[in-house]
């Protein structure tokens, strides 16, 4: 009883929250206590109600929602979204974004002291957000910052506003282990200042390393809660056990196939151009090969050039020089120059699945269209094949018949994968397609990819990923750092005995996060 009495009062609290849309509960009976200086994590599958619960602390709900229950939160709850660029004004420099807030905090000071005081507040907020070289970043626009830097600028805005609660929505999605570790340090530093952090995340390693309390959600309800130490050692609910069991995909148990080369890249140099400025080299790869039936994982930190390399292979990045051969025949550099057979042979699945779909047409029709356009299949056959493929990926006809806006991000990612598979590709390029998914859904998609490689010895897979556990699916791994290919080889060799210092740092940090340290 004395321990209970010593607990601090919650800085925010939710009681029996229910959020309905069109008579369907997307959050049902959720209770949440947010304590100062602690990190409370909400975990669960896509569509489980995590984001709806987190946004309730800001007083924000989906359009047309019917809300019951009690939500008590202080004014000015800070929100760090998964895609921070969406909340930063692209036309204003970082200094302008932050000084506008800081000036309100110093308006009672004498005029001659305000400028220096506002600057001090801005620099302190950036330091508290763990943003190094803050002075150099103040004159930049948001598009000139990396995703991690944008995220910390948004956090600095919340700190300047005096937020007592920060809601961080999937802050590590699409990030490598080194960046994840920095984000853990960043949010730990915020909590150490007495600010409550509500973490919405699929990343169980980060949750284990950071959270004081974890709520496991499924279908809008909290099915289990407790400290991470107890949940990881003795989960009580079946869904919690499934999330934990699916956390680390099993490595492939098959040796790399000894087949002919499906795809060969030689002397690749890709460039980026910024307006009228000279081009800068983004990726340089002397040689990379992919054999028929093989999975090659390309790993590296955010901004290392992984996606640029993949886009060159798919003909989506034209500003490059290279010899790219498919089955020994040269591939045109640009997608527009490739014929129908070449378009079908190399398929690309984007990380942002929602942006890859027409919002006005049913998903099923868009998936089936691939077989019609690239393989000449009649519409009835294409629809039947699309339904079968979507079903295998866990997307039933009832969901596939909806428009993209009515599907979750994970559901749309499965639809995007199905659409690419309907082309019957020789090379399938998957760009971070599991980065925003819960462990169960991720494991399901990786199992499907492994099954495809077993069933089709003419299919090759290029897996772009920041996640070394996901990379274990591969036969071989290529490591990029700062646009350079620094290491490549069999997966067990690269992950078990890395030769390059950067690869070693990735594997060591991944192991440390998995251990919750």
N, C-alpha and C positions, 0 to 999 in steps of 0.2 A: 504493500500500500504506500509506504514512504517513497519508493522509487517512482510510483505513478504520480504522486504529488509533486515530485521534483521536476517532472517533465515541463519544458517551457510551453507557453501557450502557442497554439498554431498561429502563423502569420496569415494563413489562408485556409479555408475549409469548405468542403463540398459534402452535402448530406442528401442522400436519396435522389441523386440527379437522374432524370429521365428526359431524353431528347427523342422526339418522334418526328418522322418525315413520312407523309402519306400513310399514317397509321402504323408504320413500322418503326420499332424502337431501335435506334442505333447506339444509344446508351441507356442502360436500364438498371436503376437502383445503385448507382456508384457513390461510395463514400470515400473521401480523401482528406487527410490531415497533412498540411505542409508546415514543417517546423523550421524556424530560423537557423541558418547555418548548416542545414542538412540537404542531401540530395535524395529526392524521391523519384524513382524510376517507374514508368509505365511501359510494360512490354506486352507483346502479343502480335498476332498476325495482322496483315493489312486488312482494314475494315473492322477491327476489333473495338474501335471506339477511343483509342489513345488520343488522337489529335482533337477529337470533339471534346473530350474531357479536359485536355490541356487548355484549349481555347476558351472553355467556359470560365476559366479564371480571369480572362480578359473581357468577359461579357460578350463574346462573339459566338454565334451559332449559325448553322447552315440556313440559307434562305427558306422560309416557309416552315421552319421547325416549330414544334410545340414543345415547350420546356416546362417541366415541373421540378420541384426540389428546391434546395437552399444552397446558394453559392455566396460565400463571404470572402472577399479578397480586397487588399489595399488598393488605393488608386495608383495608377501607373505601373501595372505589372509589365515587366519587360518580356519581349518575345523575340527569339532568335530562330527564324524559319530555316527549313531545310535548304532553300535556295535564297540566300540573303540578298542577291542582286535585285530580287523582285521588290524589296522594300527600301532600296537606296535610289535616290534621285540621280539618274545618269548624267544630268546636265550640270550638276554641282560638284565641286571639289570636296574632298574629305574634310578639309578645314571648314568650309562653309556649313557642311552637314552638322558638324560638332559645335562650332562656335555659336550658332543660333541657339542651341540648348544651353551652352555654358553662360551666355550673356544673361539669361533669365536668373541664373543662380547668383550673379554678382551685381544685379541692378540696384541693390541698396547701398553699394559702396560708393565712395566719391568717384566722380567721373574719371579722374586721372589714374585711379587704381584699377578700373574695370578691365582694361585690355590685358594687363599682366595677370590679373586674377583669373580671367576667363581662359587664358592660355595655360595657366597652371592647372586648372581643372581639366582641360582637354588632355593635356599630357599625362596627368595622373590617371584619367579614365582609360587611356590607351595602354598605359603600363599595367593597370589592374586587369585589362583584357588580354594581357600577355602578348602585346603586339610590339615586337622589337623595331628599331629604326623608325619610330613614330614621326620624327621630324621630317624624314625624307618622304613619308607617305602623305603628308598633309596637303601637298599641292597636286596630288593625283586625283583623277576621276575614278569612280567605282569600277569601270571596265578595265582600268589599268592595274587592278589588284587581282590577286589570286582568289579563289573561292574561300580559302581559309582566312585571308586578310579581310575580305568583305564580311565574313562572319564575325570577326573580332571588332570591326568597326560598328556593326549593329549592336554587339554586346556593349561597346563603349558608350553608344547612345543611351542604352538602357541604364547604364551605371550613372551617366550624367543626369538622367532624369530622376535619380534617387530611387530606382526600383528596389523594393524589398523582396520581390519574387521574380525569378527569371524562368521562363518556359523555353527550353531548348528542344526543338523539334528535329530529330534525326541529325544531330550535328556532325556525326562521323560517316554518314552515307557517302560512298564513293571515295573514301579516303584511305590512304595506305597506313601501315602500322605506325610509322614515324609521326605522321600527322595526327593520327588518333591519340598517340601518347601525349602530344602537345595539347590537344583539346581536353584530355583528362586533366592535365596540369592546370589549364586555363579555368575550367569549371571548378576544380578543387580550390583554386585561389579565390574565386568568387564566393564560394561557400565559407571559406575561412574568414571572410569579412562579415559573416553573420547573415548573408543573403541566402534565402531559400532557393533551391534549384529544382525544377520539375523537369526531368529528363524523359523524353518520349523516344524510344529507341528499339530497333531490331537487333542491335549489336550487343549480344550477351556478354562478350568479353569486356567491353567498355562499361556496361552496367555493373558487372562484378567488381571492376576496379574502382568504381566511382560512387555507387549508390550506398546510402545508409538504409533505405527501405525500398522494397520492390513490390509493385502490384502487377499481377499477371491477369491480362484481360482476354476474354474470348466472347465474341458475339455480343458486345456491349456491356458485359458484366465482369466484375472482379471475381475470379475463381480461386485465387490464392494470393496471399500477401505475407511479407515478412522480410527479415534481413537477408541479404544475398548469401551469407554463409550457410544459413539454414536451408534456403531454397535449393542451393546447389548440392548440398549434402543429402538432404532428405525431403525432396519435393513430395507433396501430399496429393496433388491433383494430377490426373492423367495428362491434361494438356501441358502442364509445366514439365512433366517428364518427357513428353514428345518434343517440346522446344529444346530441352537440354540434350536429349539423345541425338537430335538432328543437327547439333551445333557444328560438328566437324565432319564434313563429307569424307567418306572412305577413299583412300587412294586407289587408282586403277590397279587391278591385279593382273593385268596383261602387259606383256612386253611390247615395246614399240614395234609396229609392223615393219617388216623388211620389204617394202614395196617400192615401186618407182616414185620419182618425185611428182607430186601433184602440182605444187606451186614453188617457184624458185624466184628469189629476189636477189639481184646483184647491184652493188654500187648505188644504193638508194640515198639520195639527198633531198629532203623535203624542206621547203621554206615557208615562212609566214611573212606577209607584208602588212604594214600598219600605215594605211593611207598612202601618202606619197613618199614615205621613207624607204630606204633601201631594205631589201629582203634580209631577214635573219634566218639562219639555219635552225630548223626545229628538230629534225631527226637525221641521223646519219647511220646507215646500216650497211656494212660492206657485203655481207652475204647472209641469207636466211632461207632455209628450205623447209618444206612441209610435204611429208610423204602421204600417199593415199592411206586412209584409215587411221591417221595419226591425229592426236590432239596436241597442239602447241599452245602453251600459256605464255602471254606476254605480261610481265609484271613490272612494277616500278611506282615511284611516288606520283602524286598528282602533278600534272604538268611536265612529266618526263618524256612525253611524245608517244605514248602508247596508242592513243586514239588517232593521232596523225598518221602513224604507220599503218594502222588498220584502214583508214580512209584512203590512203594511197593504193592499197591492195584492191579496194572496192571501186576505185575510179572516182571517188568523191573529193579528193584533194588533187587538183591539177598541177599545182606549182611544185613539181618535183621532177627529178631526173633519175631514171633507173631502168634496168632491164627486168621486167616482170614476165615470167613465163608460166602459162597454165598448160599442163601436159605437154611441155616442150614447145608450145606455140606462144608467140608474143601477145600480151594483152594490151590493147590500146590504153593510153594513159588516162583518158577521160571517159566517164560513164556514157557520155553522149556519143562517143565513137564506137561503142561496143554493140555488137549485134545481139539479137534476142537470145541466142544460145549462150553467148558470153555473159549476158546479164543474168540469166538463170543460173549459170555455173558458179558465180561468186555472189553470195547473198550476205547482207549486213543487217544485224539486229541492233538497233540503237538503245542506248542507256535510257533516254527519255522516251518511253513508249507512247506516252500521251500525245506528244508533239508529232509523232509519226503517223497518226490516224486522222482521217477526215471526221471532224466532230459531228457532221450532219448525216452520216451514213451508218447503218448497222455494222458492227464489227464483223459479223459472219460474212456479209457481202464483200467487205474489203479483203478478208482472208481468201475467200474463194476466187476473187478477181485475179490473184497472182497466177493460179493454174490456167486460167483462161488466157491471160495476156502473154505469159512467158512459155507456156507449153501447148497452147492451142486446144486445151480441153474444153468440151462443151459445158455450159453453165450448170446443168443438172449434175453431171459427174463431178464438177469442181465443188459444188455445194456439199455433196455427199462426202467427198474427200476432206473438205474443210471441217465438217462436223466430226468426222472420225479423228482427225488430228487434234482438234481442240479438245475433244473428250479425253484423249490420251494425256493431254497436258493438264487435265483437271478443270476444264472450262465447259460446262454442260450447255446444251442448246438454248436453254432459257436465258442464260447470261450472254451467250454469243449473239443472240438476236437483238441485244440492246445497243444503243449508241455509246460511244466511248465515255461520255461524261457519267454514265451510270455504272461504270466498272471501276474497281479500285486499281491502284498502280500495279499491284502484283498480277491482277487478272489481265490487265492490258499487256503486261510484259509477256505473259504466256500466249496471248493472241498474236503479238508481234513475232514470237518465235514460230508459231504455227504458220503464219503468213510466209515467212522465209522458207520453211520446210516444204511448202506446196510448190516451190519452184524446182524441187528435186536437185538441190545444188551439189556441186562437187566440193566447194569450199564454203563453209558457214562461219562467218565472223560474228562473234558475240561480244559486244562492247559493254562491259560492266552490267550485264543483264540481271545479275543477282544482287546488286549492291543495295537496293532499296527493299529487299524482301526479308520476311521473317525466316528463321532457320528451317522450319518445316517446309515452306514453299520453296526455299532455295534448294534444299536437299531433293525435293521432288523434281525440280527442273534439271539439276545436275544428274540425277538418276536417268532421266529421259535422254539427256545428251550422251551419257555413257552407253545407254541401250542402243541409240542410233549408231554409234561407232561400232558396236558389236554386230548389229544387224546389217549394216551397209559398209562393206569394205572399200567402196569407192568414195566415201564421204570423208572429208578432212575438216577439222575444227580448229579455228583460231580463237582462243579464249582470252580476251583483254580483261584483266582484273587487278585490283589492288590487294586482293585477299589471298594470302598464301595457302590458307586451308582450301579455298576453292581451286587454286592452282594445282592441288594434289591430284585432281582428276586427270591432269595432262600426262602424256608420255615424256614430253620435253618442255623445258622452260627457257625463255629468253628474258633477260633482265635489262631494262633501260634505265639510265640515270642521266638527267640533263641532256636528253636527246641522243645519247651515245649507247650503243649496244655494248654493255660491259661484261656480260657473261651469258653463255647458253650451254645447254647440255641436258642429259637425262634428269627427270624431275627429282629422283631420289638423291642424285649427286648434288644438284644445285641447292636443294633444301637441306640435305643432310651434311654436306661438306662444302659450303660455298667457298669459292676461290677469291672473289672480289670483296673488298671491305664493305661496299654499299650493300651487297647481298647479305653479308653477315649481319649487318646492322638491322636489316629488315627481319631476318629470321629470329634474331635475339629479342627484338622489340615485340614481335608477334608472340613469342613464347612467354614473355613477361606479362603481356596483357591477358593471355589465356590463363595465367596463374593468378590473376587478380591483383598484381603488384605494380 
